[in-house]
Amino acid sequence: MDKLKCLINMIIAFIIYPFTKGKFKNRKIWLVGGNAGELFVDNGRAIYEYLRSKKDIEEYWVVNKNSPVFDKIHGGKLVKGSVESYLYFMNSEVVLFSHSISADIAPYLFVVPVINLFHYKPLKVFLNHGTVGFKVRMAMNKKTEKIAENLVKSYDVNICDSEYEKNIKTKTWWNVPENTAFITGYPRYDKLYNVEVERKEIFFMPTWRNWIKLENARIEDTEYFKNITGLITDERFNKYLEEKNLYLNVYIHQLMHDYLKDFNKVKLGKNVTLLPKDADITKELMKAKILITDYSSVAYDFYYLNKPIVFFQFDREEYQKKVGSYVDLDKELFGEGVHTIRECVEKIEEITENNFEYSPAVRENMDKMRSMFLKYTDKENCKRVYELIIKKLGEKNGKK
């Protein structure tokens, strides 16, 4: 939905708001959203599905009208940017989101004078879409960076999965207020289980590169494209996959899906599959024996599952210069780091031959670091987030 249509719908909702108070009186409305209304995944999905068991609240997922997952969402849902969604936001008790309140729940409302007072009405819970660690804070748009910073600092709850991450968020990231950062663990971890499947699968999920704009270049000319396609088409790797009856599933980051048509031109081996944008990442992680990534926060999910990770960081020097990492990539990498296609293939072979396990020395090191990055592994993160919200609502209502 375009900006003008959203603004018109927002104004209409604002005008009729006083006349709908009776309709919304005493209703406990909780809105959940994520991925700019496009996908039904991640922390947002996990907490939404958990909330559906709570009979004393009304939960609604905010989704784009033309989203490919629209019909997959069971339960209450609202079309993002519609008059109805703005009206429900203005009458909501709690809003939970994974990227930003503007992208996921109420587009542009924060910057509209007078109407933006409604931004402060509900309890705002920033779920984040992944642990802050491998990407240094960077605004999507430099012109709106200050607005984004104020937006993040206005959230009432910012969840973390460890003291390590909390320190990053409160001291360096967006410098969120200490009293809004809480260690609960991420809801999506509750959905993670080790499952045995008939096929032996490897999951490759590289993250996006914000510096790839391609106004005057081709994706095929980037190191990103060359290394990703180079790995998945590597002759030795494909031969090994077939010999060992292994299957490689590849997910190109959602923000790079504009270039997926270029990846589709690549001739893939019979044991290699390129996954669609709406693929169930949680399911892929649970099925996989090994994860190959570079700097993606999905590494934390795999670490939670206690399975081997190969960090294929073919552009580490450039990445450090243009993005940066809070995690020390030399001393705090919780997996095997490699920098070339050959090293990556060799490491996959080594782990596979060891029954999909690290060497004893690497395993010992991974176990030692585990508590530093993951405080909870009890699958009660959704419960902790919910109980925290109830507590914060009590505090908020007590001040009125």
Steps between C-alpha positions, in 0.01 A plus 500: 500500500643839402574781740213727389240224539633422847483866605143534371392185686679618815315833492165327443569273799592804710177678405272206582698393810282698750184343358625142543590506868196293589601230253847465653418558867660245737653300212859385554637529146854382428648555153794298365698549181833454331704516180314810375178299476637262237584183691358293785820383667747553778442637851176665395344177380617307808352748747180541293438126504570494874255787561222313322473277807427800724124542525503838676653691206423561131808446285528613136779454248562808281571395141518651152188438294699342215742305720560141382437383857166680548293181482748303713432708811246335728315718746447875503677714241490859379612650169797727563432864416121456487254720689411201714863425594564862603178501703599178675846645567345810658297272729769239567642408838823338373686493167783256426724521193826364362638782283339832586161621609473707182602221262302222668195653671409867438676654197606866538287563809802588714584808289152651458436786747214451749417152367843382619376536858339159444851358462547536876163348595569122472783306662757454223703176494796481262556131430780555248536250216832363620769536761708816473859386456634466148371831365593840638207740518432664167194701403332397174481868408750756628244780461264334747764358737413739784131417467585128508714548810222686683256232388708216644553688825124554534429127525399377845656154474802386302566129547846339507630144516804562723683752712748520213231622260342729760833678544524551125147639478528738793858618454579505128218391267210752516591578863158386620413601858624245754155472658342385171741214421405159641661158469219262414639301210347524153152351443604325179742276692198332662414357158841338453537127546747250363301282263612191317413499132571236242708730281833637619481872433732801518354850523680795339369844599726799429384841620452810286755768412368852547771645278376316190285762328575415134399827338777461246610142554381142471444264793703240307808722532494516880711284729178416681345340193823336384570331834145385569450359152858376497437291810165353399628410152844383611577175320671335796220602736222378272678172440538453877131580558398233251747240627388543862133542412499850651266783402581870506216749556587862421307803627596839359425770758157661455659842438698351211196334341470784249801337336369145526432487127878533453561209737239299312719515191761289677494133403467301822602144573225243557556507879480881529174695550445876500226574754218756449470827694225366726688181592462385862847579633431338838413176325814518286717552809344206681551266204858598423806314624734794426443873454709707261463874551719809509375764747130410531335494842350161409834368624370557855200276427730222382725555800188461716445164331863414579580404142812587294531833321739593221545876466587555133635855530644553152490881536592542866734795446248690287215411737694623804572827320149564367280342769702377797424244769450531875609136527876463471526292182842367603435409865122466545385317189289207623573274208759424234614806304609464136578756230510318168275260311762227527534542878122494535464177303786338695343598832160362395668174403690485830188556712296256293763228531497555878130407511395865469697608803783740578837365600527449880712815546255719307202345679655577839551863400142531369361362826704746705365801309138384494380667820659829392269525199191309617380544857191281463458169317180387674244583228314740727598824325145575381376453854766737637415765242128468573547519876729801458233677293234431764736639767576812293129555434438486874770760559367718219141484618609568855648834393174620345 
